[in-house]
Amino acid sequence: MGDGPHGMDLSERAQYLFKTLVERYIADGQPVGSRTLARDTGLELSPATIRNVMADLEDLGLIRAPHTSAGRVPTARGYRFFVDSILTYREPALSDVRRFANDLQHEGDVRRLLEKTSTLLSDVTQFVGLVMVPITEQRALRQVEFLPLNDNRVLAILVVNEREVQNRIIRTPRRYTPSELTEAANYLNSAFAGKDVRAVKRDLLADMSATRDEMNRMMQTVIEMAGQLFPDEQTGKDYVVAGQTNLMGLTELSDLDKLRALFEAFNRKRDVLHLLDQALNANGVQIFIGEESGYQAFDGCSIVTSTYGPKGETMGVLGVVGPTRMPYERVIPIVDLTAKMLGAALNSRQ
């Protein structure tokens, strides 16, 4: 016997039929009817008996009838009950474990490590991979260097804390000469070394506001570089994302307005960061199904997250965004594995 919603018990038969319906719908994406359930369960039950059980499940809010279809599909409430009470996890494939280990253990740059992690999550699950940039108490600027690239681009090499090196590509409205970039880097290093990176832009703009009219060419270069390189103090949190286009091939997310809202949410970042913050406050794996996220853009999606960090320390959150019709038995263990692998990679760098 299993506890269903509203404090009611689901009979063993009802729970088995519900499990079969959810698994069939996740596999096929088609509403499941009583004949299909009779065939898939192997139970010697009449279609009428199965319809009665389905009616009970519908009354509990676990399944619903889409449009005028004779079949039923799980609701967000149904997926939640399935994940919490019925789901049996599937161990990640050995090939996936090896791939994560090989790709993550040999990357020294933190930003590239996070980008690789989000790409791996996306590739393995075929959904969207997200990794929050690690949160630390103090991220002190040690050194910055700028190198000119082609097409009005600049490579910024940022050394934070003791050994964390980040490489960023900055796109600029004009071409900067090597001497201009060296002068700008020298100024930032002399004025802001040892300060928290989130405060650099604030302090720089405050210093410059009084003398903006007299600002020379070098200081304009400094402002341009710092404006793109350093985060705002209030919006210092960030994440890397990969695989958004995977959502475009999914039937349940094929509505253009739905896709547009999702892509705007990824680009705006605020809503996603708020969700990741919620997951950050609860160690381990967290799952937001449908409207549980609290954001309309994600109503048709499930978000599976896990905290990560070295030696049990929580530094951030990573996760997968996909449709509510996702293979939870596979995705949840992969997210958990990825968090452990990323934590091990970060631990090896310390």
Backbone torsions as a table, in degrees:
resi	resn	phi	psi	omega
1	MET	NA	141.9	178.2
2	GLY	-126.9	145.4	179.3
3	ASP	-77.0	123.1	177.1
4	GLY	-97.6	-173.4	178.7
5	PRO	-65.7	164.3	177.8
6	HIS	59.6	22.3	177.6
7	GLY	74.3	8.2	-179.3
8	MET	-89.3	154.4	177.2
9	ASP	-95.4	137.6	170.3
10	LEU	-93.6	132.0	175.9
11	SER	-65.1	160.2	179.1
12	GLU	-58.7	-37.2	179.3
13	ARG	-66.9	-44.8	-179.8
14	ALA	-63.8	-40.7	179.6
15	GLN	-64.8	-39.9	179.7
16	TYR	-66.6	-42.0	178.2
17	LEU	-64.6	-41.4	179.3
18	PHE	-63.8	-44.6	178.3
19	LYS	-58.5	-44.3	-179.8
20	THR	-64.3	-41.1	179.8
21	LEU	-62.5	-46.0	-178.9
22	VAL	-63.4	-45.9	-178.8
23	GLU	-63.9	-39.4	178.0
24	ARG	-65.4	-42.8	-179.1
25	TYR	-67.6	-39.8	177.4
26	ILE	-61.7	-38.3	-178.0
27	ALA	-73.0	-40.9	-171.1
28	ASP	-107.2	-28.4	-177.0
29	GLY	75.9	12.8	179.9
30	GLN	-112.8	141.9	176.1
31	PRO	-53.3	141.3	-173.8
32	VAL	-104.1	125.3	-179.5
33	GLY	-99.8	174.0	-176.8
34	SER	-64.5	-35.3	179.6
35	ARG	-65.4	-41.8	178.1
36	THR	-62.6	-43.2	179.1
37	LEU	-63.3	-41.1	179.4
38	ALA	-60.7	-39.7	-179.3
39	ARG	-72.5	-43.8	-173.8
40	ASP	-74.6	-33.1	-178.0
41	THR	-79.4	-27.8	-176.7
42	GLY	74.0	8.1	178.6
43	LEU	-80.9	141.6	178.8
44	GLU	-84.3	71.6	179.8
45	LEU	-121.0	143.5	178.2
46	SER	-73.8	152.6	175.5
47	PRO	-54.7	-32.8	179.6
48	ALA	-65.8	-42.2	178.4
49	THR	-62.8	-43.5	179.8
50	ILE	-64.4	-39.5	178.3
51	ARG	-62.9	-36.7	178.1
52	ASN	-64.3	-42.4	177.7
53	VAL	-64.0	-42.2	179.3
54	MET	-63.5	-35.7	177.1
55	ALA	-63.4	-40.1	177.2
56	ASP	-64.1	-42.9	179.1
57	LEU	-63.8	-36.0	178.2
58	GLU	-68.0	-40.4	177.8
59	ASP	-61.3	-31.7	178.6
60	LEU	-79.0	-7.1	179.7
61	GLY	82.1	16.4	-178.6
62	LEU	-87.1	-27.8	179.4
63	ILE	-136.5	165.0	177.5
64	ARG	-149.0	164.0	176.7
65	ALA	-99.6	115.3	177.8
66	PRO	-76.6	126.1	178.5
67	HIS	56.3	-130.4	-178.6
68	THR	-106.2	16.8	-177.0
69	SER	-66.0	146.2	176.4
70	ALA	-76.7	-17.4	-179.5
71	GLY	-87.3	175.1	-180.0
72	ARG	-127.4	156.1	176.7
73	VAL	-131.0	155.8	178.7
74	PRO	-69.5	148.8	170.3
75	THR	-92.4	173.1	175.1
76	ALA	-59.8	-37.4	177.3
77	ARG	-64.8	-37.9	177.8
78	GLY	-65.9	-43.1	177.2
79	TYR	-61.3	-38.8	179.9
80	ARG	-62.7	-44.6	178.2
81	PHE	-64.2	-40.0	178.6
82	PHE	-60.9	-48.1	-177.1
83	VAL	-67.5	-41.2	-174.5
84	ASP	-79.1	-30.8	-168.3
85	SER	-120.1	-19.4	-171.1
86	ILE	-121.5	-33.1	-168.9
87	LEU	-58.3	136.4	171.4
88	THR	-111.7	119.9	-176.4
89	TYR	-72.4	152.0	177.6
90	ARG	-113.1	126.8	-179.0
91	GLU	-60.8	138.9	177.6
92	PRO	-58.6	146.8	178.8
93	ALA	-62.8	144.9	-179.7
94	LEU	-58.3	-34.8	179.4
95	SER	-64.2	-36.9	177.5
96	ASP	-68.6	-40.9	178.5
97	VAL	-60.0	-45.5	-179.9
98	ARG	-65.1	-38.8	-178.8
99	ARG	-63.7	-46.0	178.4
100	PHE	-61.8	-44.9	-178.2
101	ALA	-61.6	-45.8	-177.6
102	ASN	-67.5	-41.0	-174.0
103	ASP	-78.8	-27.9	-173.8
104	LEU	-97.4	-24.5	-173.8
105	GLN	-76.5	-17.3	-172.2
106	HIS	-115.0	24.1	179.1
107	GLU	-110.3	120.4	-176.3
108	GLY	-88.4	-27.7	-177.7
109	ASP	-85.2	125.6	-174.4
110	VAL	-62.2	-45.0	-178.5
111	ARG	-61.0	-44.2	178.8
112	ARG	-66.6	-33.8	176.8
113	LEU	-62.0	-43.4	178.9
114	LEU	-66.7	-40.4	179.2
115	GLU	-64.6	-41.4	176.7
116	LYS	-62.6	-39.5	-178.6
117	THR	-64.4	-46.3	-180.0
118	SER	-65.4	-36.9	178.1
119	THR	-66.6	-41.7	177.9
120	LEU	-63.1	-44.7	177.6
121	LEU	-56.9	-43.2	-179.8
122	SER	-67.3	-45.1	-177.9
123	ASP	-64.1	-43.3	-174.7
124	VAL	-73.7	-36.7	-177.9
125	THR	-94.4	-20.0	-174.2
126	GLN	66.1	26.7	173.7
127	PHE	-121.5	-155.3	179.2
128	VAL	-95.7	131.6	176.7
129	GLY	-102.7	133.6	180.0
130	LEU	-126.8	138.6	172.8
131	VAL	-138.2	120.8	176.3
132	MET	-72.5	136.6	175.7
133	VAL	-63.7	134.9	-175.2
134	PRO	-53.3	140.3	177.4
135	ILE	-101.6	126.5	176.2
136	THR	-126.7	157.5	-177.8
137	GLU	-62.1	-42.6	-178.1
138	GLN	-139.4	126.9	177.6
139	ARG	-117.6	85.6	-173.3
140	ALA	-81.4	132.1	176.0
141	LEU	-70.8	126.0	175.9
142	ARG	-102.0	-46.8	-176.8
143	GLN	-161.3	147.8	174.6
144	VAL	-133.0	143.8	177.9
145	GLU	-139.1	140.4	179.2
146	PHE	-117.8	133.8	177.4
147	LEU	-126.2	130.2	-178.5
148	PRO	-72.4	140.5	174.7
149	LEU	-121.0	-178.5	177.7
150	ASN	-75.0	165.2	172.1
151	ASP	57.7	46.3	176.9
152	ASN	54.7	41.7	176.7
153	ARG	-118.6	150.7	180.0
154	VAL	-130.9	133.7	173.6
155	LEU	-89.8	119.8	177.0
156	ALA	-103.0	124.0	177.5
157	ILE	-107.7	115.5	-172.7
158	LEU	-116.2	123.3	175.1
159	VAL	-104.4	121.4	-176.0
160	VAL	-120.7	145.2	-176.9
161	ASN	55.2	-135.4	-175.4
162	GLU	-88.4	-44.5	-172.1
163	ARG	-136.7	1.7	-176.0
164	GLU	-76.4	119.7	-179.2
165	VAL	-111.8	129.0	178.2
166	GLN	-122.9	136.2	176.2
167	ASN	-112.4	126.0	-179.9
168	ARG	-127.9	144.8	173.3
169	ILE	-99.7	123.8	179.0
170	ILE	-109.3	130.5	175.3
171	ARG	-97.6	129.6	-173.6
172	THR	-119.8	155.8	-178.9
173	PRO	-72.2	-17.1	177.7
174	ARG	-144.1	171.2	179.0
175	ARG	-83.4	131.5	176.3
176	TYR	-104.0	139.2	179.5
177	THR	-78.8	158.0	177.0
178	PRO	-55.5	-37.9	-178.7
179	SER	-68.5	-37.1	176.8
180	GLU	-62.6	-43.5	-178.3
181	LEU	-68.1	-38.9	177.8
182	THR	-63.8	-42.3	179.7
183	GLU	-63.2	-42.3	179.8
184	ALA	-64.8	-43.1	179.5
185	ALA	-64.2	-42.3	179.6
186	ASN	-60.3	-40.8	179.8
187	TYR	-64.3	-47.3	-179.2
188	LEU	-62.4	-41.2	-179.8
189	ASN	-65.1	-40.3	-177.3
190	SER	-75.4	-32.8	-174.5
191	ALA	-91.1	-26.0	-169.9
192	PHE	-129.0	2.4	177.3
193	ALA	-59.0	131.5	-179.0
194	GLY	94.0	-12.6	178.8
195	LYS	-88.8	155.9	178.2
196	ASP	-65.0	132.5	-175.2
197	VAL	-60.6	-28.4	-178.9
198	ARG	-71.6	-16.8	-178.6
199	ALA	-98.3	-9.1	-175.0
200	VAL	-61.8	-49.6	-177.4
201	LYS	-63.0	-42.2	-179.7
202	ARG	-60.3	-48.6	-177.5
203	ASP	-68.3	-37.2	-179.6
204	LEU	-64.7	-47.4	-179.1
205	LEU	-65.8	-34.5	177.5
206	ALA	-65.3	-41.6	179.6
207	ASP	-65.3	-36.0	-173.3
208	MET	-85.2	-21.7	-172.1
209	SER	-60.0	-34.9	-177.2
210	ALA	-75.5	-22.5	-175.4
211	THR	-120.7	23.9	-175.5
212	ARG	-58.6	-38.6	-178.6
213	ASP	-65.7	-25.8	-177.5
214	GLU	-101.1	9.0	-173.8
215	MET	-64.7	128.6	179.7
216	ASN	-86.0	178.2	-175.0
217	ARG	-61.8	-37.0	-179.3
218	MET	-63.7	-42.9	-178.3
219	MET	-69.1	-31.4	174.4
220	GLN	-63.3	-37.8	176.5
221	THR	-64.8	-43.3	179.0
222	VAL	-59.0	-47.0	-179.1
223	ILE	-61.1	-43.5	-179.4
224	GLU	-62.1	-46.2	-178.2
225	MET	-66.9	-49.4	-176.5
226	ALA	-65.9	-34.1	-178.9
227	GLY	-61.2	-32.3	-179.7
228	GLN	-95.4	-27.1	-173.7
229	LEU	-84.3	-42.0	-173.3
230	PHE	-98.7	138.7	179.8
231	PRO	-74.5	156.9	170.6
232	ASP	-67.0	147.1	-176.6
233	GLU	-60.5	-37.0	-177.2
234	GLN	-82.4	-18.3	-176.9
235	THR	-124.5	40.6	-176.3
236	GLY	-70.5	-20.0	-179.3
237	LYS	-72.6	146.0	-177.2
238	ASP	-153.8	167.1	173.6
239	TYR	-147.4	160.1	174.2
240	VAL	-108.5	146.0	-174.1
241	VAL	-134.4	146.9	177.6
242	ALA	-145.8	147.1	171.6
243	GLY	87.8	20.8	-179.8
244	GLN	-58.7	-33.6	-177.8
245	THR	-67.6	-16.7	176.3
246	ASN	-60.5	-28.3	-178.1
247	LEU	-70.8	-21.7	-175.2
248	MET	-70.0	-21.8	-178.6
249	GLY	-93.5	5.7	-176.3
250	LEU	-96.7	127.3	-176.1
251	THR	-57.1	-43.4	-174.9
252	GLU	-71.3	-12.3	178.4
253	LEU	-118.6	23.7	-173.3
254	SER	-79.8	-13.5	178.3
255	ASP	-63.6	128.4	-174.2
256	LEU	-62.9	-39.7	179.2
257	ASP	-64.5	-38.8	178.7
258	LYS	-64.0	-46.0	179.4
259	LEU	-63.7	-41.8	-179.4
260	ARG	-61.0	-43.5	179.2
261	ALA	-63.0	-38.9	178.7
262	LEU	-65.0	-46.6	-178.0
263	PHE	-66.5	-35.5	176.3
264	GLU	-65.0	-37.4	178.4
265	ALA	-64.9	-41.2	178.0
266	PHE	-64.7	-40.0	-177.9
267	ASN	-73.6	-37.8	-179.0
268	ARG	-71.2	-34.0	173.9
269	LYS	73.3	-27.9	-172.7
270	ARG	-57.3	-49.3	-177.0
271	ASP	-64.8	-42.0	179.7
272	VAL	-64.1	-42.6	179.4
273	LEU	-63.6	-35.0	177.4
274	HIS	-64.6	-40.7	176.8
275	LEU	-64.2	-43.5	179.4
276	LEU	-64.6	-34.7	175.8
277	ASP	-61.7	-41.4	177.6
278	GLN	-61.0	-43.3	-179.8
279	ALA	-68.2	-29.9	-179.1
280	LEU	-64.6	-30.3	-177.2
281	ASN	-81.1	-4.8	178.8
282	ALA	-129.3	111.4	-176.2
283	ASN	-62.1	149.5	175.6
284	GLY	87.7	-161.0	-174.9
285	VAL	-80.1	134.0	174.1
286	GLN	-128.5	146.4	-178.0
287	ILE	-131.2	125.6	174.2
288	PHE	-109.1	120.6	-176.1
289	ILE	-113.4	121.1	176.5
290	GLY	57.4	-129.4	-174.5
291	GLU	-68.5	-5.8	176.9
292	GLU	-59.9	-24.2	-179.6
293	SER	-65.9	-27.1	-177.5
294	GLY	85.3	1.5	-179.6
295	TYR	-123.4	127.2	-174.0
296	GLN	-59.4	-34.1	-178.7
297	ALA	-59.5	-26.7	-176.3
298	PHE	-104.5	15.5	-177.4
299	ASP	-59.4	-34.3	-179.7
300	GLY	-95.0	12.8	-173.6
301	CYS	-119.5	159.8	166.9
302	SER	-118.6	142.4	-179.9
303	ILE	-123.2	117.4	-179.9
304	VAL	-107.1	120.5	-175.8
305	THR	-126.0	163.1	171.5
306	SER	-151.4	143.6	173.9
307	THR	-74.8	153.6	177.9
308	TYR	-139.6	160.4	176.5
309	GLY	163.6	161.2	-179.6
310	PRO	-78.5	143.9	173.7
311	LYS	50.8	42.5	177.2
312	GLY	79.7	-4.3	178.7
313	GLU	-78.8	137.5	177.6
314	THR	-91.5	116.2	-180.0
315	MET	-109.2	-22.4	-176.6
316	GLY	-176.8	-168.6	-178.2
317	VAL	-134.1	143.0	171.6
318	LEU	-128.1	166.1	-179.4
319	GLY	-177.8	-177.1	-178.6
320	VAL	-128.5	136.4	174.2
321	VAL	-114.5	125.6	179.1
322	GLY	-152.0	-173.1	178.9
323	PRO	-72.4	160.8	175.1
324	THR	-60.5	-27.3	176.7
325	ARG	-85.6	69.3	177.9
326	MET	-116.9	155.0	177.6
327	PRO	-76.2	83.1	-174.7
328	TYR	-57.7	-35.5	-177.0
329	GLU	-62.9	-22.6	178.4
330	ARG	-100.1	-42.1	-174.2
331	VAL	-67.9	-43.5	-177.1
332	ILE	-60.4	-48.2	177.2
333	PRO	-63.1	-32.0	179.0
334	ILE	-67.4	-42.6	177.8
335	VAL	-62.7	-42.9	178.5
336	ASP	-62.5	-44.6	178.2
337	LEU	-61.2	-45.3	-178.1
338	THR	-60.8	-41.2	178.5
339	ALA	-61.1	-42.4	179.0
340	LYS	-66.0	-42.3	-179.0
341	MET	-66.0	-41.5	179.3
342	LEU	-67.0	-41.4	176.9
343	GLY	-59.3	-41.6	178.8
344	ALA	-64.6	-39.9	179.4
345	ALA	-64.7	-41.6	178.2
346	LEU	-67.7	-36.1	179.4
347	ASN	-64.5	-36.7	-178.4
348	SER	-69.9	-18.6	-179.7
349	ARG	-86.1	-13.4	-175.7
350	GLN	-86.2	NA	NA
